[in-house]
């Protein structure tokens, strides 16, 4: 991989981590489902980018499956279920957002430490 393709791959991977933290921060069901769909779109873009730079055509199918099911079918279904059940409310948290974010940061740090060993 040359510099630009490597940078784009890192940009997409970093975006996935950032959007994962956005999911930890959400306290409304609709917002959480929308961020989940955004995560799926970035995941599909990341897989499609790897398919392009590695010339691995089978990964395009994986990207399409992730896009169709995780970004469209599941969020639309969850939105419909929420509307039919009438559960438009905040998500009940067992632990506050601060400790949850700190735990997420700790897990990302641990994964980076283990990866760089």
C-alpha positions in Angstrom: 0.0 0.0 0.0 1.2 3.4 -0.8 0.8 6.4 1.5 -2.6 7.7 0.4 -4.3 4.3 0.5 -2.8 3.6 3.9 -4.0 7.0 5.2 -7.5 6.4 3.9 -7.6 3.0 5.6 -6.5 4.6 8.9 -9.1 7.4 8.4 -11.9 4.9 8.0 -10.7 2.8 11.0 -10.4 5.9 13.2 -13.9 6.9 12.1 -15.2 3.5 13.2 -13.7 4.0 16.7 -15.1 7.6 16.9 -18.6 6.5 15.9 -18.4 3.7 18.4 -17.8 6.3 21.1 -20.7 8.2 19.7 -22.9 5.1 20.3 -21.7 5.0 23.9 -22.7 8.6 24.3 -26.3 8.3 23.0 -29.2 8.4 25.4 -32.1 8.3 23.0 -33.3 5.3 21.1 -33.8 7.0 17.7 -30.4 8.7 17.9 -28.7 5.4 18.9 -30.2 3.6 15.9 -29.2 6.4 13.6 -25.6 6.3 14.8 -25.7 2.5 14.5 -26.7 3.0 10.8 -23.9 5.5 10.4 -21.4 3.0 11.9 -22.6 0.4 9.4 -22.1 2.8 6.5 -18.5 3.6 7.5 -17.9 -0.2 8.1 -19.1 -0.9 4.6 -16.9 1.8 3.2 -13.9 0.5 5.0 -14.5 -3.1 3.8 -15.1 -1.8 0.2 -11.9 0.2 0.4 -9.9 -2.8 1.5 -11.5 -4.8 -1.3 -10.3 -2.1 -3.8 -6.8 -1.8 -2.6 -6.2 -5.5 -2.1 -8.1 -6.4 -5.4 -10.2 -8.8 -3.4 -13.6 -8.9 -5.1 -15.2 -11.1 -2.6 -15.0 -8.3 0.0 -17.3 -6.2 -2.1 -20.0 -8.8 -1.4 -19.3 -8.5 2.4 -19.5 -4.7 2.1 -22.8 -4.9 0.3 -24.2 -7.3 2.9 -23.1 -5.0 5.7 -24.6 -2.0 4.0 -27.9 -3.6 3.1 -28.6 -5.4 6.4 -26.8 -3.4 9.1 -27.3 0.1 7.6 -30.8 -0.3 6.1 -32.8 -3.4 7.1 -32.0 -3.5 10.8 -32.4 0.3 11.5 -35.6 0.5 9.6 -37.0 -2.5 11.4 -36.0 -1.1 14.8 -37.5 2.3 14.0 -40.8 0.6 13.1 -40.8 -1.5 16.2 -40.2 1.5 18.4 -43.0 3.4 16.7 -45.4 0.5 17.0 -44.6 -0.1 20.6 -44.6 3.6 21.4 -41.3 3.5 23.4 -39.9 6.9 22.4 -37.8 7.5 25.5 -34.4 7.8 26.9 -32.2 4.8 27.3 -32.0 3.8 31.0 -28.3 3.6 31.9 -26.9 1.5 34.7 -23.7 3.6 34.8 -23.4 7.2 33.8 -21.9 8.4 30.5 -18.6 9.5 32.1 -17.6 6.1 33.4 -18.9 4.4 30.3 -16.7 6.6 28.1 -13.7 6.0 30.4 -14.3 2.3 30.1 -14.4 2.6 26.3 -11.2 4.6 26.3 -9.6 2.1 28.5 -10.6 -0.8 26.3 -9.3 1.0 23.1 -6.0 1.8 24.9 -5.7 -1.9 26.0 -6.4 -3.1 22.4 -3.7 -0.7 21.0 -1.2 -1.8 23.6 -1.8 -5.5 22.8 -1.7 -4.8 19.1 1.7 -2.9 19.3 3.4 -5.7 21.3 
